[in-house]
Structure formats: C-alpha cells, structure tokens
Amino acid sequence: MATLAGKTILIVGGTSGIGYGVAEASLKSQAEHVIIASSSAAKVEAAVSKLQALKLGGKVSGKTVDAKSTESVRALVEGVGEIDHLIWTSGDALKMGFPDVDIDQSKGLFDVRFWGAVTAAKYAKLKKSASSSITLTHGSVNIKPAKGWSLVAGMAGAVDSVSRGLAVDLAPIRVNAVSPGYVITELWDGLSEEQKQTIFKQASETLLVQHVALPHEVAEAYMFLMKCDFITGKTIEVDGGHALTG
Ligand SMILES: NC(=O)c1ccc[n+]([C@@H]2O[C@H](COP(=O)([O-])OP(=O)(O)OC[C@H]3O[C@@H](n4cnc5c(N)ncnc54)[C@H](OP(=O)(O)O)[C@@H]3O)[C@@H](O)[C@H]2O)c1
C-alpha cells in the first residue's frame, strides 16, 4: 500500500470541510509536511492547532491566502517552495437562482474555484515527475445541475475541462479532479440548521448509498489521486450515486 511518506502537500482550502479531511488523511498516510491555506488567519490558526493536536507525526503549517487575488495565490505557492502535491478545495459562497441573477455580479463565481486554481497550477513549484500531482475540485452539479444552478454548473464544467488541459500542459506532473456530491461541511453554514437538515434528509433518502458524506469519505479520492502515479486527466465522482438518481 502506497503512503505519502516524505511528501510535502499544499492544501488550499485545507482549513475546513473536504480540504481539512484531506489534511488529516494525508497525515494519517505519513505525509512529511502538510501546509493548509485559506483566507481567514483565525481559521488557519485553529485548523493547524487541531491537526497538531492529533499528534499524527508529520509537520503541519498554515498560510493565509486570498484565492480571489492572482498575486496572493502566486505569492503563496512560490513562497512555500517545492512541493509534491497541490490540492485545491478552496471555495467561497455560491450564488444560485439563475435566471434571476445579475450576470456581471455573477462573473466572480469563477474567481476562487477556477482562476485561483489555475493560478496555483501555473506557479506551484511541483517536482517535474509523475509522482507529483495537482487535484482540483468541482462537484456533481457539473453533470446533474439542479434548477437555478446553471452558472455553478458552468463553472464546475470549466474546472473539469481545465484539469484535463493542465494534465496535458504540465505533464509529467499529473492533474486530476474530484467531483463531490453532498458532503456535510461548513460550506452549508449559510443556511439555517432547519434548511440544512431538510436538504441532508432529502438527499439521504434519495442517494443510492442512503447517506450524505462526511469529509473523510471524499478525502479518500484525493488520497488515491496523490498516490497513484498512473492516473492523470481524470475526474473521480464521489457522489453516493447522485448521478443515477431520478
Ligand atoms: N460540501 C459539499 O456538499 C460539496 C459538494 C460539491 C462540491 N463541493 C466543493 O468542494 C469544495 C470544498 O468544499 P467544502 O464543502 O469543503 O467547503 P468549506 O468547508 O466551506 O471549505 C472551503 C474552504 O475554502 C476556503 N476559502 C473560501 N474562500 C476563500 C478565499 N477567497 N481564499 C482562500 N480560501 C478560501 C475556506 O477558508 P476561509 O473561509 O478561511 O477562506 C475553506 O478552507 C468547494 O469548491 C465546494 O464547492 C462541496
């Protein structure tokens, strides 16, 4: 079984949700150094302390970055130096409700998940080898848009496509993506507790796996994509069978 022994992994978006799950799983898989980054210094500090308290062995450090800013993302990835793996799970609040949206105000939807990720991929100092990898993140909305989610689906499709383009342009470094379905994370915190419970209950009743994911279940896909030196240009859909439901 492959491990991440000796590897340095930068997780942009690693302070909560899926990214935090990948950070914890990486340490459990013997990563030498896990660097988590996000925009809130308080969240970075809290997540680093929480990971260090697990005493899993590897070094943990944190950085702040504004993924909406090209300069900030470039400074982050150049500043951390050589890495083996770049994971991008950073994502800000989503705007749905198409067609009742302002188009100009909606264009920022691409800033963090698409442009931030592309900037990181361009400037990251990854070892030029198939043992290095970049993993981007989009979502099951890419192939199964809910009503009102057109623009989010468009952005997800752009991330999906660019991951294949980057796999060609950055080879031999491998570039893949993970497309999660419903995962219980802080991303849903903008909703009331009642709204969240309604959505999760409905999803649990319709998903083939009969439950909504916890971050560690989705983190497994990122672990595989980091460890397998023979996969590139692929998306792993970790959606509990969402695409096959009515
Ligand atoms: N959870 C789901 O059900 C689900 C389903 C499908 C797809 N996804 C996608 O999976 C990805 C991860 O989602 P998640 O559920 O793990 O979300 P999450 O728990 O909200 O985590 C998002 C991360 O992004 C960071 N972030 C937000 N804005 C940022 C900015 N401007 N600059 C830098 N970092 C920023 C957040 O930290 P700060 O606040 O400190 O910046 C946080 O670390 C997202 O792209 C999401 O759309 C999630």
PDBQT file of the ligand as one rigid body, heavy atoms in Angstrom, charges set to zero:
ROOT
HETATM    1  N1  LIG A 301     -19.775  20.261   0.694  1.00  0.00    +0.000 N 
HETATM    2  C1  LIG A 301     -20.424  19.846  -0.381  1.00  0.00    +0.000 C 
HETATM    3  O1  LIG A 301     -21.558  19.305  -0.283  1.00  0.00    +0.000 OA
HETATM    4  C2  LIG A 301     -19.813  19.999  -1.744  1.00  0.00    +0.000 A 
HETATM    5  C3  LIG A 301     -20.444  19.379  -2.841  1.00  0.00    +0.000 A 
HETATM    6  C4  LIG A 301     -19.905  19.526  -4.108  1.00  0.00    +0.000 A 
HETATM    7  C5  LIG A 301     -18.763  20.289  -4.283  1.00  0.00    +0.000 A 
HETATM    8  N2  LIG A 301     -18.167  20.894  -3.211  1.00  0.00    +0.000 N 
HETATM    9  C6  LIG A 301     -16.992  21.734  -3.465  1.00  0.00    +0.000 C 
HETATM   10  O2  LIG A 301     -15.868  21.247  -2.752  1.00  0.00    +0.000 OA
HETATM   11  C7  LIG A 301     -15.010  22.356  -2.421  1.00  0.00    +0.000 C 
HETATM   12  C8  LIG A 301     -14.733  22.300  -0.918  1.00  0.00    +0.000 C 
HETATM   13  O3  LIG A 301     -15.981  22.447  -0.266  1.00  0.00    +0.000 OA
HETATM   14  P1  LIG A 301     -16.179  22.264   1.297  1.00  0.00    +0.000 P 
HETATM   15  O4  LIG A 301     -17.535  21.702   1.453  1.00  0.00    +0.000 OA
HETATM   16  O5  LIG A 301     -15.007  21.606   1.907  1.00  0.00    +0.000 OA
HETATM   17  O6  LIG A 301     -16.251  23.806   1.748  1.00  0.00    +0.000 OA
HETATM   18  P2  LIG A 301     -15.785  24.552   3.074  1.00  0.00    +0.000 P 
HETATM   19  O7  LIG A 301     -15.812  23.643   4.241  1.00  0.00    +0.000 OA
HETATM   20  O8  LIG A 301     -16.595  25.797   3.128  1.00  0.00    +0.000 OA
HETATM   21  O9  LIG A 301     -14.261  24.908   2.760  1.00  0.00    +0.000 OA
HETATM   22  C9  LIG A 301     -13.916  25.898   1.847  1.00  0.00    +0.000 C 
HETATM   23  C10 LIG A 301     -12.504  26.340   2.088  1.00  0.00    +0.000 C 
HETATM   24  O10 LIG A 301     -12.223  27.384   1.146  1.00  0.00    +0.000 OA
HETATM   25  C11 LIG A 301     -11.617  28.462   1.858  1.00  0.00    +0.000 C 
HETATM   26  N3  LIG A 301     -11.862  29.719   1.148  1.00  0.00    +0.000 N 
HETATM   27  C12 LIG A 301     -13.068  30.318   0.895  1.00  0.00    +0.000 A 
HETATM   28  N4  LIG A 301     -12.871  31.497   0.268  1.00  0.00    +0.000 NA
HETATM   29  C13 LIG A 301     -11.526  31.626   0.110  1.00  0.00    +0.000 A 
HETATM   30  C14 LIG A 301     -10.697  32.619  -0.460  1.00  0.00    +0.000 A 
HETATM   31  N5  LIG A 301     -11.184  33.741  -1.019  1.00  0.00    +0.000 N 
HETATM   32  N6  LIG A 301      -9.364  32.433  -0.432  1.00  0.00    +0.000 NA
HETATM   33  C15 LIG A 301      -8.823  31.318   0.127  1.00  0.00    +0.000 A 
HETATM   34  N7  LIG A 301      -9.556  30.332   0.659  1.00  0.00    +0.000 NA
HETATM   35  C16 LIG A 301     -10.897  30.493   0.663  1.00  0.00    +0.000 A 
HETATM   36  C17 LIG A 301     -12.252  28.407   3.247  1.00  0.00    +0.000 C 
HETATM   37  O11 LIG A 301     -11.498  29.042   4.266  1.00  0.00    +0.000 OA
HETATM   38  P3  LIG A 301     -11.588  30.638   4.595  1.00  0.00    +0.000 P 
HETATM   39  O12 LIG A 301     -13.006  30.932   4.941  1.00  0.00    +0.000 OA
HETATM   40  O13 LIG A 301     -10.627  30.820   5.731  1.00  0.00    +0.000 OA
HETATM   41  O14 LIG A 301     -11.107  31.361   3.392  1.00  0.00    +0.000 OA
HETATM   42  C18 LIG A 301     -12.258  26.908   3.480  1.00  0.00    +0.000 C 
HETATM   43  O15 LIG A 301     -10.993  26.470   3.921  1.00  0.00    +0.000 OA
HETATM   44  C19 LIG A 301     -15.751  23.631  -2.865  1.00  0.00    +0.000 C 
HETATM   45  O16 LIG A 301     -15.302  24.027  -4.137  1.00  0.00    +0.000 OA
HETATM   46  C20 LIG A 301     -17.198  23.161  -2.967  1.00  0.00    +0.000 C 
HETATM   47  O17 LIG A 301     -17.968  23.921  -3.865  1.00  0.00    +0.000 OA
HETATM   48  C21 LIG A 301     -18.653  20.758  -1.946  1.00  0.00    +0.000 A 
ENDROOT
TORSDOF 0
